[in-house]
């Protein structure tokens, strides 16, 4: 182990492991923990030095804001200016794979590094029980992007985290694979109308059903206002070719639906299964160090989030 590395503790999701993870976070250390979407790299959101460690450890640009994870709706209301749309969305889809972006409330106490200097905060209540137990034990917001080197494939298992960040963070809290498999949907509620800032584990149609109005899409030319908006993101080391209807010599294949592929997101064409498998399959294929040909995935429901991640993975770097 080099001088720059530290011993990364392996913790399980029993009460003792959760208590240890919470103690490390309160002390200003970085801890990876699972949510239902992906594993996050957590730091005390009120500790600027700890939050700076997230950016340094991931190699993440400091203009790219972070999500503050909280244990419940009451904790979210202490940080942001709540409104009727937020109340409706939280009642319907929290805990869950939904992040809300709202104006900061006076006295919030969150480090400006979390918001990248913006006057809004992205906040979420995760659904995974051990994540909420950890947040409750910390007793405050935990800033957490995905627990991987910046721009690379998001981690959906503790092994993915260790491969990317082992020796660089204090601990990894392991509670098995993530069920949803793509990051949370980010919904902007700071203005008069709702805006989809990042597609994710909750489909836009489900949001519109709650709010009773259309959700606008973010203009790609707008400044960054939430995580996951960089053009190149979620990328494997290998190149990625999208909407491939055949496989070229020297490529490995990632399929969707019936057919013969190296790995298949869902042989039955189930978009929920495909989302859950996306990052894990990309990790596995990337280990072969060959270009990846990806079969077409329908741009409906969760397919919107899947295609968003695939386009960013395939973008020029």
Phi, psi and omega per residue, in radians:
X1 nan 2.267 -3.108
X2 -1.314 2.910 -3.123
X3 -1.079 -0.524 -3.090
X4 -1.373 -0.193 -3.115
X5 -1.616 2.734 3.070
X6 -2.182 2.901 3.084
X7 -1.403 2.035 3.125
X8 -1.538 1.984 -3.109
X9 -1.230 2.466 3.021
X10 -1.743 1.985 -3.108
X11 -2.010 2.522 3.033
X12 -1.794 3.034 -2.962
X13 -1.550 0.342 2.985
X14 -1.309 2.898 -3.081
X15 -0.929 -0.656 -3.132
X16 -1.137 -0.716 3.129
X17 -1.169 -0.723 3.114
X18 -1.121 -0.735 3.127
X19 -1.102 -0.708 3.113
X20 -1.142 -0.766 3.119
X21 -1.057 -0.743 3.126
X22 -1.117 -0.713 3.130
X23 -1.101 -0.714 3.112
X24 -1.117 -0.751 3.121
X25 -1.102 -0.769 3.126
X26 -1.100 -0.499 3.137
X27 -1.453 -0.011 3.085
X28 1.675 0.174 3.127
X29 -1.550 2.910 3.096
X30 -1.721 2.299 -3.132
X31 -2.328 2.246 3.022
X32 -1.489 2.396 -3.120
X33 -2.516 2.686 -3.082
X34 -1.529 2.529 2.880
X35 -2.127 -3.122 3.101
X36 -1.243 -0.301 -3.098
X37 -1.597 -1.256 3.069
X38 -2.480 3.033 3.019
X39 -1.320 2.378 3.124
X40 -1.864 2.670 3.051
X41 -1.768 1.824 -2.957
X42 -1.657 2.557 2.965
X43 -2.538 2.659 3.067
X44 -1.039 2.041 -3.053
X45 -1.160 -0.248 -3.136
X46 -1.628 -0.104 -3.068
X47 -1.862 1.776 -3.071
X48 -1.048 -0.651 3.126
X49 -1.129 -0.730 3.117
X50 -1.140 -0.745 3.139
X51 -1.132 -0.679 3.072
X52 -1.032 -0.557 3.095
X53 -1.107 -0.575 3.068
X54 -1.045 -0.884 -3.110
X55 -1.067 -0.757 -3.106
X56 -1.173 -0.747 -3.076
X57 -1.211 -0.701 3.138
X58 -1.407 -0.361 -2.950
X59 1.232 0.616 -3.054
X60 -1.605 2.372 3.085
X61 -1.060 2.378 -3.064
X62 -1.287 -0.124 3.072
X63 -1.536 0.005 -3.119
X64 -1.721 1.865 -3.008
X65 -1.164 2.927 -3.096
X66 -2.027 2.866 3.053
X67 -1.690 2.342 3.013
X68 -1.625 2.082 3.120
X69 -1.635 2.336 -3.129
X70 -2.287 2.839 -3.015
X71 -1.360 -0.489 -3.068
X72 -2.805 3.063 -3.105
X73 -1.084 -0.685 -3.124
X74 -1.037 -0.693 3.113
X75 -1.162 -0.628 3.100
X76 -1.133 -0.725 -3.117
X77 -1.102 -0.412 3.110
X78 -1.292 -0.309 -3.039
X79 -1.805 -0.543 -3.002
X80 -2.268 2.788 3.077
X81 -1.366 1.908 -3.040
X82 -1.354 2.649 3.066
X83 -2.520 3.135 -3.038
X84 -1.141 -0.664 3.123
X85 -1.157 -0.699 3.099
X86 -1.094 -0.729 3.124
X87 -1.060 -0.765 -3.131
X88 -1.145 -0.768 -3.116
X89 -1.191 -0.697 3.130
X90 -1.148 -0.702 3.133
X91 -1.109 -0.610 -3.076
X92 -1.529 -0.579 -2.914
X93 -2.353 0.202 2.964
X94 -1.958 2.421 -0.088
X95 -1.163 2.643 3.125
X96 2.863 -3.107 -3.037
X97 -1.416 0.933 -3.108
X98 -2.326 2.211 3.038
X99 -1.948 2.335 3.112
X100 -1.904 2.362 3.080
X101 -1.879 2.068 -3.037
X102 -2.400 2.806 3.112
X103 -1.092 2.495 3.082
X104 -1.130 2.497 3.087
X105 -1.612 2.577 3.101
X106 -1.042 2.379 3.132
X107 1.353 0.339 -3.064
X108 -1.117 -0.592 3.091
X109 1.388 0.044 -3.113
X110 -1.422 2.407 3.109
X111 -1.042 2.420 3.093
X112 -1.098 -0.285 3.067
X113 -1.160 -0.492 3.132
X114 -1.154 -0.721 -3.089
X115 -1.583 -0.022 -3.050
X116 0.958 0.612 3.090
X117 1.433 0.029 3.131
X118 -1.353 2.866 3.106
X119 -1.630 0.190 3.109
X120 -2.144 2.819 3.126
X121 -2.310 2.371 3.005
X122 -1.555 2.186 -3.036
X123 -2.364 2.540 -3.083
X124 -2.628 2.574 2.978
X125 -1.904 1.862 -3.096
X126 -1.245 2.738 -3.094
X127 -1.531 -0.436 -3.053
X128 -1.173 2.253 -3.011
X129 -1.048 -0.720 -3.099
X130 -1.202 -0.527 3.085
X131 -1.154 -0.760 3.137
X132 -1.201 -0.616 3.070
X133 -1.115 -0.685 3.096
X134 -1.123 -0.815 -3.125
X135 -1.099 -0.683 3.098
X136 -1.111 -0.695 3.140
X137 -1.216 -0.603 3.096
X138 -1.179 -0.672 3.109
X139 1.405 0.396 3.130
X140 -3.032 3.094 -3.087
X141 -1.212 2.492 3.086
X142 -2.068 2.061 3.071
X143 -1.331 2.319 -3.069
X144 -2.736 1.846 2.870
X145 -1.450 -3.115 3.092
X146 -1.120 2.531 -3.011
X147 -1.544 1.213 -3.123
X148 -2.638 2.797 3.015
X149 -0.991 2.473 -3.030
X150 -0.975 2.316 3.089
X151 1.529 -0.194 -3.089
X152 -1.618 3.121 -3.074
X153 -1.088 2.337 3.140
X154 -1.197 2.607 -3.084
X155 -1.600 2.334 3.076
X156 -2.041 0.074 3.016
X157 -2.432 2.822 3.080
X158 -1.106 -0.572 3.114
X159 -1.111 -0.663 3.064
X160 -1.060 -0.733 3.139
X161 -1.099 -0.831 -3.103
X162 -1.093 -0.652 3.133
X163 -1.100 -0.599 -3.097
X164 -1.633 -0.591 -2.989
X165 -2.224 0.048 3.112
X166 -0.999 2.371 -3.090
X167 1.495 -0.047 -3.118
X168 -2.047 -0.257 -3.095
X169 -2.234 2.845 -3.009
X170 -1.242 -0.694 -3.024
X171 -2.805 2.782 3.003
X172 -2.186 2.108 3.075
X173 -1.588 2.028 -2.995
X174 -1.810 2.108 3.022
X175 -2.341 0.682 3.064
X176 1.399 -3.041 -3.098
X177 -1.254 2.700 3.138
X178 -1.427 2.367 -3.017
X179 -1.335 -0.659 -3.076
X180 -1.435 -0.856 2.973
X181 1.562 -0.247 2.956
X182 -2.162 2.726 -3.052
X183 -1.108 2.941 -3.113
X184 -1.148 2.645 2.928
X185 -1.219 2.377 3.102
X186 -1.931 2.114 -3.084
X187 -2.009 2.114 3.102
X188 -1.467 2.123 -3.131
X189 -2.178 0.420 -3.107
X190 -1.488 -0.244 -3.138
X191 -1.938 -2.896 -3.094
X192 -1.277 -0.494 -3.091
X193 -2.159 2.567 3.127
X194 -1.263 2.504 -3.121
X195 -2.274 2.294 3.063
X196 -1.403 1.866 -3.096
X197 -1.542 -0.448 3.036
X198 -2.750 2.170 3.025
X199 -1.200 2.652 -3.099
X200 -2.884 -2.509 -2.979
X201 -1.256 -0.116 3.046
X202 -2.074 2.111 -3.059
X203 -1.213 2.599 3.139
X204 -1.026 -0.597 3.138
X205 -1.076 -0.605 3.125
X206 -1.225 -0.596 3.082
X207 -1.174 -0.819 -3.116
X208 -1.104 -0.560 3.111
X209 -1.140 -0.586 3.123
X210 -1.353 -0.810 -3.035
X211 -1.416 -0.362 3.141
X212 1.243 0.406 3.114
X213 -2.648 2.794 3.116
X214 -1.160 2.639 3.059
X215 -1.837 2.125 -3.133
X216 -1.258 2.666 3.055
X217 -1.639 2.539 3.110
X218 -1.152 2.407 3.004
X219 -1.266 2.148 -3.090
X220 -1.053 -0.331 3.139
X221 -1.501 -0.148 3.140
X222 -1.205 2.662 3.047
X223 -1.048 2.755 3.093
X224 -1.028 2.285 3.131
X225 -2.253 -0.045 -3.113
X226 -2.826 2.856 3.092
X227 -1.127 2.820 3.010
X228 1.332 0.333 -3.105
X229 -1.845 -0.038 3.082
X230 -1.157 2.513 -3.082
X231 -1.081 -0.827 3.112
X232 -1.756 2.083 -3.019
X233 -2.833 2.824 3.083
X234 0.991 0.583 -2.915
X235 -1.689 2.365 2.943
X236 -1.308 2.982 3.050
X237 -1.171 -0.670 -3.120
X238 -1.307 2.786 3.055
X239 -1.295 2.731 -3.085
X240 -2.210 2.253 3.093
X241 -2.002 2.126 -3.019
X242 -1.625 2.828 3.066
X243 0.907 0.696 -3.097
X244 -1.407 2.128 3.095
X245 -1.691 -0.066 3.026
X246 -2.622 2.901 -3.099
X247 -1.957 2.219 -3.129
X248 -1.452 2.734 3.077
X249 -0.971 2.360 3.131
X250 1.507 0.052 3.094
X251 -1.812 2.721 2.894
X252 -1.889 2.726 -2.973
X253 -2.062 2.447 3.027
X254 -2.054 1.979 -3.014
X255 -1.753 2.997 2.990
X256 -2.609 2.176 -3.099
X257 1.523 -3.003 -3.096
X258 -1.081 2.584 3.103
X259 2.472 3.056 3.132
X260 -1.863 2.051 -3.101
X261 -2.405 2.833 3.031
X262 -1.101 -0.775 3.004
X263 -2.459 2.606 -3.098
X264 -2.175 2.197 3.095
X265 -1.049 -0.706 3.064
X266 -2.891 1.904 -3.141
X267 -1.098 -0.485 -3.129
X268 -1.545 -0.066 -3.126
X269 1.364 0.473 3.134
X270 -1.532 2.029 -3.058
X271 -1.206 -0.540 3.083
X272 -1.159 -0.752 3.080
X273 -1.104 -0.698 -3.139
X274 -1.101 -0.750 3.122
X275 -1.093 -0.751 -3.133
X276 -1.115 -0.544 -3.091
X277 -1.577 -0.233 -2.920
X278 -0.946 -1.066 -3.033
X279 -1.228 -0.632 3.102
X280 -1.082 -0.755 3.118
X281 -1.178 -0.675 3.090
X282 -1.102 -0.719 3.064
X283 -1.008 -0.828 -3.082
X284 -1.127 -0.760 3.137
X285 -1.230 -0.627 -3.138
X286 -1.101 -0.506 3.125
X287 -1.113 -0.331 3.125
X288 -1.435 -0.198 3.076
X289 1.007 0.704 3.072
X290 -2.221 2.675 3.080
X291 -0.990 2.560 -3.061
X292 -1.933 2.125 3.053
X293 -1.711 2.161 -3.054
X294 -1.936 2.198 3.106
X295 -1.181 2.747 3.108
X296 -1.066 2.484 3.067
X297 -2.150 2.280 -3.102
X298 -1.008 2.445 -3.111
X299 -1.604 1.034 3.111
X300 -2.406 2.651 3.102
X301 0.917 -2.287 3.114
X302 -1.158 -0.267 3.067
X303 -1.074 -0.450 3.088
X304 -1.117 -0.802 3.122
X305 -1.175 -0.718 3.129
X306 -1.057 -0.823 -3.136
X307 -1.175 -0.598 3.060
X308 -1.029 -0.825 -3.140
X309 -1.143 -0.693 -3.129
X310 -1.167 -0.707 3.114
X311 -1.110 -0.692 3.121
X312 -1.214 -0.604 3.084
X313 -1.155 -0.546 -3.097
X314 -1.593 -0.132 -3.056
X315 -1.151 2.662 3.070
X316 -1.004 2.504 -3.079
X317 -2.021 nan nan
